[in-house]
C-alpha cells in the first residue's frame, strides 16, 4: 500500500545489486572484495574506538591523530567514496598502529587495564572482540589484499545477518551508517580547521557502544540511535561554521549552466576547500573552473564568487550522470568527495581523485588538512586539452539560482511569516536529498511541479537536479521566489535553523509549521540527516523512492511507530502533494 512502510529487506546501501549487500558487484562498481575490506576496516575502527573511549575514561590523553583517522577512515567507507583496496589496507594499518599507541600510553601511565571485551556478543563470533583483536605492523607490512579479504569475511555484514536478531542488527547498521555521515561532516570541518572535541569523543564512544553488552538491549540501542541524531546536529553545525567562517554566508547567486569558451577543469564532490585551492592555483592560467553536482552551491559563497571570476559555472547534474557527463567534458575532472562511479575508459586517464576518494588506477592527489594540495598536474592537463570551443549567444545562455542558505532565508523571514499570516503562503515543501538513476525518482520532479502557486519549495542535495531549472516564479503578492536552493546535503543545518526560526516566529514547533519533508533517499550520508531530523522530533517525513536497504522490517517498524516515517507514493505524486497539504 502506498505510504506504508511495513515491508523492507536488504542491507548496506541503495546500490546493492539485489538489495542484500555486496555479495556481487554492486551497481556502484564496488566488488565483494572491497566490501569486506571495508568491513574489516570497520572492525578495526571499532577496536580503535574502544581503546580511545577507554583511554579517555582513564584520564589518558588521546592524540588528535586518533580522531582524525576515525573520521577520515569512517568517511572512506561511506557510499561511493573509496574503491581502492590498497588504500583500505593503509587505513587498517593506521588503525592498528594507533590502537597500539593508545595501549602504550596507558601502560606508560602505570595502568594495566584494558577496555571491556564481553564474550557474549554473537556478532563477534569468528574473531576476537575488536578491543582484544590486533594485527601487528609486521604482519600488515607483508599481508596481501587476499589475506586481508579472507579476514574481512569473518567480520562481514553477510555473516552477521545470519547470526543476529534482525531488528537489533538493522538498528546497529543504522548507527554505523549514521556514524559514517557524521564522520563526513567532521572530516570536512577538520579540513577547514574546525574541531568539536565532543563530536570526536562521541565517534569513539559510539564505536565502543557497538562492542558492549549494552548493544544487546533494544532500548539502549534505540537511545544510541537518538544520540547519533543529536550529535549529527552538532556535526552539521560544525561544518556550517567551517564553511561560513572561511567563505562567508552564501548569497543568492545566478549560476551559468551553458558552456563558455575556454580551457576548463571540472570539480565534483562537496569539498569547498579543494575548490578554493583549485581556484587560487588556476588564477591567471586561462583555465576556467566548472563545478559539478553538489558543488553547484559553491557559487553562492562570497569568498569564492567575488574573488575568482574564472569560477565559470556549473556543468551537468547529479552524480549518477557522471559517466556520460565526464566523458563529454572537454577537460580534466577532479573528484573531491563522494560520489564517484566507476570511471569509463573514455575519461579515466584525465580523472583525478583527492582526499579520501579513491579508485584503483586513477591518479590520486595527496594532501593533509590545513595544507594546500598541488593541483599543477591537473592544471597542466587542462591547458593541453581543448576545453570548450563553442558557447551559445549570451541571449541563449541559461542560468539557475543558488545560495539561499540560512542567512539569506532568515534575512527575509519577516516576509515569509507575513506571507503565512496573510494567506499568501499556504505551505512549504522541502524536497531534496540524494538523486539516483532509477526512473521512479522522477517522482520528486513531479511533486515539485505539482506544488500550488501559493506554496514554496526549499531544496538541498543533488535531488534538486530533478527540477532546479524549472520555472517556479514568485509567490503571488510577494517578492519571494517560490524555489529556494539551500545548498548541498551538508547544508541540512540551514534547513534546521530556518525551520526553528519560523516555528518560533509563528508560536509553534516544527511539526506545527505548514511544512512537509519529501526526501530522495540514496546514500548512507542521508542516514545522519534523517537521524538528526528524527532527534529534533520531526514527524511525517516521506522518504523514497524505496526503503533504506539496511533496515530490517522490525527495525523499520520501530521507527514508523515512533516518528510516522512514510514511503513516497511514486505512482501518484499528486496524491502525496494533496496529503502533505492536508498535514499528513
N, C-alpha and C positions, 0 to 999 in steps of 0.2 A: 504494500500500500504506500503511495507517495507520502513522504513526510515521516514515515515510520522508520525507526532505527532498530527494529527487532532482529535483523539479520546482520551477520558480519563474520568474516573469516579471513585468514591470511595474516602475514607478518611483515615486518620491516618497513617497507615504504610503498608508494603507489606505483613504482616502476618495476615491481616484481612481475616476471613474465606470466605467472599463473596465480599471483596473489598469495603465495605461500612462502616467500623468502627466496633468497638467491641460491636455489638448488640447480638452476640452469643459468645461462647468460641472461641477465636482466635486460629490460627494454633500454635501460640507460647505457648498456655495454659492459656493466660490471660482471666479472666472471665469478663462479663459485669460489675459486681460489682467493680472489681479492676479498670476497665477502667474509671468508673465515679468517683471513689475516686481520680484517677489521675487528672480528670477534675476539681474536687473540689480543689485539691491542686494547680493546675494551676491558678484557680480563686483567691485563697488566695495569691499566689505569685504575681499576677497582682496587688492586693491591696498593698502588701508589697513594690512592685516596685514603685507604685505611691507615697507612703509615703517616700521612700528612695530618689527618684529623687526630690521630692518637698523639703524635708529637706535639701538636698544638695544645692538647689537653694536659700534657705533661709539662708544659711551660718551656718547651724546646722551640727555638726559633726555626721556622720553616722558610727556607730560601725562596725568594720570589721566582726563581727558575722552576720550582716545582709547580707553582700555579700557572706560570707561563706555558709549561708543557701540558698541564691538564687542559688548559683552554685550547691551545693550538692542536694538540693531538685529538682531542674530543671533536673539535670542529672538523678535522680532516676525515672523520668517519661519517659526517653528515652526507645526506643525499647529494650526489653529483659534485663532490669536491675533489677527491683524490682517487685515482685508479692505478697508481704506480706502486706495484708490490715492493720494490726496493725502498721506497720512501716509508712504507709501513714498517719494514724491518728497522729502519733508522729510528722511528718513533718508539718501537718496542725496546730497542737497545737503550734509548734515553730514559724511558720509564723505569727500567730495572736499575740503571745506574743511579738515578735519583732516589729510588727506593733504598738502595744500599747506603747512599749518603745520609738519608734520614736515620737509618739504623745506627750508623757510625756516630752521628751526632748525639743520639740518645745514650749510646754506650759511653761516649766521652763525658757525658754529664753524670755518669755513675749509675744510670738506670739500666737494669737488665730486663725490664718489662717490654712486652710486645703487644700489638693490637690483638683483640679477641679473635679467635678462629673457631667459631662454633662448628661442631661436626654434624649437626642435624639439618643442614641446608641441602635439600635434594638437588639443587641446580649446580652444586659444586661436587658432583659425584665422581668425576673421572680424573680431575687434577686436585692437588692440594688447595685448600682455601686460598683465595688471592693474596691475603696478607702473609701467608706462610710459603706461598709458591714463588720461587725466584729462579731466574735464568742468569747464570754467570756471564760476565762480559767475555770470558774466554770461549764459552760455548757459542754465544751470539756472534762472535767475530768470525766463526767458521761455519755457522749454521746456514744451510741452503734455504731458499724460499720454500722448497718442497718439504723440508723438515719442519719448518715453522707452520706450514699449511696443515700438516698432519697433527701438530699440537692444537692448532686452531679448531679443528673438527671436534675436539673434546670440549670446547667451550662454546660451540656454535648454537645459534638460535634453533636450528633444525633439531639438534639434540635435546635442548631444553624443552621444546614444545611437546616432547613425548613423555616427560617425567614430572612436569609441573602442573599444578592446578591451573586450568586455562584462564580463569578470571584473574587470579593473582599474577600470572605471567603477563597477561595483557596490560595490567597496571604497572608492572615492573618495566615493561617495554616503553610505556608512556613516559615514565620517569626518565628512562635512559635517553629517549629521543628529546624530551624536554631539556635535559642537560646539554644535548648537542646544540640545540638552538641557543640556549643560554651561553654556551661556550663561544658560539659565533659572535654574539654581541660583545662578550668580554674580550675576545681576541681582537675584534675590530677596534674596540675602545683602547686597548693596550697599544695598538699600532699608532694611535693618536696621542699616546702619552697619558691615558687615563686609567686608573685602577679603582676598584672598590674592594677593600680587604674583606668586607662581609660577603660579597659575591664570590670572591676567590675561596674563602674558607668554606662556604656552602658547597662549592663544587666537590671539595674533598669529603665533606661530611655526608653529602648525598650518596657519593660512591660507597662510602663506608656503611651507610644505611642498607644498601642493597646487599651487603655482605654480612648483615647482622641478623640475629634471631627476630628482631622487630619486623623484618621484612616478611616473616611468615604470617603476620597478622594483617587481616584485610583492613581493619580500622586504622592501624598505624600507617599502612601503605597509602590509604586514601588521604591521610593527613599529610604525608610527604608529597603526594600529587599536588595538593593545595599549596604546600610550601614552595614547591618548584615554581608554581604560578606567581606566588608573592615575590620571590627573588627575580623572576622573569621581568616583573615591572621595574625592579631596581636595575636590571641589566639593560632594559630599553632606555631608562633614564640616563644611565651612564653613557651609552653610545650617543644619545641625543646631545648630551653635554659635550662629548668629544667633538662631534660634528659642528655644533653651533659655536663653540668656543674658538675653534680653529678657522672655520669657514664662514661664520656669520649665520644668521637666521635666513632660511630660504625666503625668496620673494617671488611673487607671480611673474613668470618669465615665458615669453614665446620662444619656442624651440623649432628650428628648421628640421623638416623630415624629408626634404628632397635634396638630391645631390648638389654639390657646389664644386666647381672645377678646382683641381689641385691635388697634390700629394696627400696621402691620407693614412692614418692609423685608426683602427677600431679598438676601443677598450670596453670590455664587458665584465659583468660581475657586479660587485657592490662597493668596492673599496675607493673611498674618496681621497685617501692619502696617496695611493698609487696614481689616481687621476691627476692630483695636484703636481706630483713629481714628474709625471709624463708631460704635462703642460709646461712646466718650468724648463724641462730639457729640450722640448721641441720649439720653444720660443725662438724666433729668428731663423729657423731652419727651412721655412717654406712648407712645413708639413702641418696639415690640419688634423685635429683630433676629433673623432666622432665617437659618441657614446652609443652603447647598445644595451637593450634590455633594462635591467634595474639601475643602470647608471644614467638613464634619462633625467632623474631628478637632480643630478649634479649641476645642471644648468641653472638651477634656482639659487645656488649658494653665491653670495656676493663676492667672496674672495676668489672664486673661480671665474664667474661670468664677466666680472668687471676688469679683472686683471689680465685675462687671456682671450683676446678676440679670435684666436685661432681655435677656440672651442666651437667647432663649426655647426654642430647639430647632432641629431640622433638618427642612427641608421638601423632599420629593422625593428623587430618587435620582441616578443617573449623568447625565452631561452630555447624552447623546443624547436624553434625555426632556424637555429644557428647553422645546421649543416647545409642548408640552402643559402642562407644569407652570408655566412662566412665565405662560402665558395664564390659568391658573386661579388664580394667586396674587393676593390682593386688595390689592396694594401695589406700589411701585416695585421694580425689580431693579437691582442693581449687579454688573457683571461685572468682576472684578479681574485675571484672567489667562486663559490658555486654560482651558476650551474654550468658545468661543462658536459658536453656529449661527445661520444666517440668521434674524433676528427676524421674527416674523409681525406683521401689521398690528394684531392684537388687543392687542399689548403693546409694540410698538416705541416708542410715544410715552411710555412710562413705564419705558423701559430706559435705563441709563447705563453707559458704559464708563469705565475709568481705566487708568493705567499704559500698557503697550504694546498693550493691546487696542483694537481699533477696528472700526467698521462704518459705512460712509458713511450719514449721515442720523441716526445715533444720537448723543444728547448725550454729549460726552466731558468728563470732569472732569480738568483738568490737575493736575500736581503734580511735584515734584522729590524725589529721595532725601533723606531727612533732614528734610523739611518736611511738616507735616500738611496734607492736602488739605481743601478746603472742600466739605463734603457738605450744605450748607444747602439747596440746591435739591432734593436728593433727600429730605431730611427734611421739607421743606415739602410736597412732593407726598404723602408718606406720611400726613401729618396731614390732607390733603384727601380721600384715598381711604378707602374703608370699613374696610379691614383685616378681620381675622377676626371675624365676627359670631356665630359659633357655636363652642362647644367641647364635646366629649363629657364625660359624667360622669367624674370622676377615676378611678373604678374601671375605666373602659374605656380610659383613656389608655395609649398604647403607648410603650415605651422601648427603645433599644438602648444598648450599652456601647462606648465608645471609650477611647483613652488608654493602650493597652498598648504604649507606645514602649520604647526600650531600658532606661531606668532602672527602669521598672515591671517589665519581664520579668526583668532581671538581679536585681531585688530578691527574686525567687522562684526564681532559678536553682538554688539548692540543692535546692529541692523538685522541680524539673524533672529534675535529674541523679539524684536519689534515685528518682524515678518510673521513669526509664530503667533504672537498675541493679536495681530490684526487680521489673521486668517490668510495671509498671502502664502505662507509656508505651512503646508499640511503634514509633511512627513520628510524625513531624511533617511536615505538608503546608504549604507556603507557596503559597497560592492567591490571586493578586491581579493587579494591572496595570490596564490601561485598558479599560473596558467599551465596548461598541458596540451598534448596533441589530440586527445580524444574528441571526437565530434560532439559528444554530449556537452562539452564546455562552451559550445555556442550559446548555451542556456544563459550565461552571465551577460553576454551582449544583448540578448533578447530581453532579459529583465531590465537592464539599464534603459533600453529603448522604450520599454513599456511603462516606465515611470511617468506619472502625470506631470503636466507643466507646473503645477503648484507644489512640486517636491524638488529636493536637491539630491545629488548623487556625490558622495565622497568616495574616493578610491585610493588604493595604495597597493604596492606589489605589482608583479607583472601581469596580474589578472586584468589590469587596466587596458591592456592592449586589445582586448575584445571590443572596446568601444571608445578608446581615448581620442580617436579622430572623428567621432560622430558629432553632429551639431546639436547641442542641447539648449543653446540660447541663454537667456537670463530669466530669473524668477520674476513673473509678472508683478508690476507695481514696485519693483526694487531694482537697484543696480547690480544685484548679486548674480554671478554666473551660476548656472544650475550644476555644472560639473566642476568639482574641485579635486585636483590630483595632489594628494598629501605626501607622496614620495614613494620610497622603497618599502618593502616588507619590514625592514629595520625601523621605519618611521612609524610603526604602530603606536609608539608612545604619543605621537602627536594626536592621534585619534582619541586615545585615552584622556589626554589633557583637555581636548576640546569638548568631549562628551561630559566630563566632570564640570567644566566651567558652565556649559549650557544648562546642565541639571541644577547647579547652584542658582543660576540667574532665574530659572523658572520655578524654583522652590520645590524640586522633586529629586529623585535619584535617577541613575542611568536607565533603569527599567521603566521609569515613568516618562521618559522622553518619547516624542514621536520619532523613534529611531529603530531601524531594523538592520541587522548584520547578515549579509549573504556572502559567504566566503568560499572562494575556489580553493580546494584542498589539494595539495600535492606533496611537497617535500617535508622533511622532518622538522625544518625550522618553523613550520606552521604550528607544530605542537606547542612550542613555548608561547606563541601568540595566543593560541586557544586557551592554554592553561592560565595565562595571565588574565584573560578576559573572564574566565570562569572564577578565578580567585576574587576578582572585583565584583562578582555576583551577577554578571550579565547573563540573562536568560534568553531562551528562544532563538539562539544563534542557529542559522542554517549553514550547513556545510555540504559540499558536493563537488563533482557530480556523483561520487561514490564514497563509501565509507573509508576511514583510515584503515589501511591494510593490517596494522598491527593490533587493532582492538578485537579481542575475542567477544563473542556475544554477551558473556557475563559481565566483562569489564565495561562494555558499551552500555549495558542496561543500567549499571550503577550510575554512570554519568547522565544518562537520559532521565533517570528518576530524580536526580538532584538538580539538574540545570535545564531540563527540557530541550536538550540538543536535538535539532531536527535535520532531516535529509532533504536536500533540494528536490523539487519535482521537475526533473529535467524535461519531461514531455509536455508540461503545462506551465511554462514560466509565468504566463499572465495570471494563473490561479495563485501562484506564490506571491505575486505583486499584490493581488487583492487581499490575501491573507495577512501580509505584512502591513498593509494599510489599515487593516482591522485590528492590528496589535497582536497577531498570532505568530 
